[in-house]
Amino acid sequence: MAPPDLRYTKDHEWVRVEGDTATIGVTDYAANQLGDVVFVDLPAVGKAVEQFATFGVVESVKAVSDLYAPLSGEVVAVNGDLGSKPELVNSDPFGDGWMIRVKVGDTAQVDELLDAAGYEKLTAEA
Amino acid sequence: MTDQPAASVSTTKASDPAEHLHETALIGVHRALGARLIEFGGWLMPVQYTGILDEHRAVRERAGLFDLSHMGELFVEGDDAGDALAAALVSDPRTLAVGRAQYSMICAADGGVIDDLIVYRLAPERFLVVANASNASVVSDELAARLVRWRAVLDDRSLATSLVAIQGPRAAEVLAPLTDVDLAGLRYYAIAEGQVAGIHALVARTGYTGEDGFEVFVDWARGPEVWAALAAAGEGAGVIACGLGARDTLRLEAGMPLYGNELDRETNPFEAGLGRVVKLDKPGDFVGRDALARVAAEGPEKQLVGMVVTGRGIARHGYPLDVDGKRTGLVTSGTQSPTLGVPIAMGYVAPGDAEPGTILAVEIREQPVAAEVVPLPFYKRPKSA
């Protein structure tokens, strides 16, 4: 289930916007599709990410997938736990499996993202 | 998030319902178990049920059940069956005792590998050749053509045979109560005819996981019964259904080649480290002999190695391998090893860079990441009684 307080990309990333800070991860649908996640490659703090451009990579046992940023901004935090426990992406994708936190430049970019209902419609059709 | 086809089951892709795909007799079982189905070698096959890591560990610690009905079963029979196969393949099946098996390959005249095979001797002049699913029809046609001048006939029973494997340290104790085949007397790389769950079967002690285990060949329609009997008998032992995903990580840890990754028409057995399979001195000519004798004399142009990635990242099929900034080869398979907990890979390098201890750079998304050449296999099962 897609939590109603989040926004989503068509590429299965979620974002939680609080003030000018956005927390980003991948959805439970994405985690299920990937299978067991074994490696996550994320940008360093201070790097810029751009809306809908790749910001990292998530790898399962059998596949490599790009991660797309829901919003533009500067990385202010990275989930270091994923280095030793990448399986958090599977076990708690909307919680402890978060990936990066970004200081958002333009919060109006949120309008270009799906809401929970729109995202669920997308995955139901997939 | 978008998937790239960097998987080491590299011929897989998402299933397209519009495509015509073969389905095994067990497709209903897979669907009922909630398997994720993918296209593999022209077949709709389960890639995973509960999860690749779960299934991988089940096979290493207990046992797993595999549907391998997509593989090709080619029966070769006749007065000249042994001589014919010796002329068609690089190994010498004539040296097999009845009831024993050997790993083999069918090569082109230039020495390139058409497929890797297991050959079982079922009777003095009756053999079973098991081919990879993706190559089954090519091998069937090629073998039939190579048998023409011999008193031997090919009976392609690929679509008439279900193949169910049980692999893992507890496989024997699960299978034993279901069969009249003496499993204690059935050695590794041996095969016997008998009953499994009351169904006529060929039971072979072979596999592709690095564990002890059995492959059970039955008539196509009996596949689901054999599966159900093994699943029920194995429940208490923690036996679970395993898909192609776990099969791939298991064989990679065991250092076994996968056709399409480590083996192809542009690769000869010596390059793949499988020169011991090629019997250059066997009586009679065989397809590929001249080319392979040359490779044996001159040495291979590339060499398959195992690697452990010591830097950050996972090496995948197709990633470049460099030494001192110079290209030496390509990764053929790679994953995070579920058993060892480190990223492992196989790949081809120039012969001078194949020594264990050599430090290579894998190009992972344009970044050089350190990897060390290590001896194969990565994983060897603990010796048991």
Interface residues (C-beta under 8 A of the other chain):
Chain A: D11 H12 E13 V26 A30 Q33 L34 G35 D36 V38 F39 D41 V57 V58 E59 S60 V61 K62 A63 V64 S65 D66 L67 Y68
Chain B: M1 T2 D3 Q4 P5 A6 A7 S8 V9 V47 Q48 G51 I52 L53 H56 G245 D248 T249 R312 G313 I314 R316 T335 Q336 P338 P343 R365
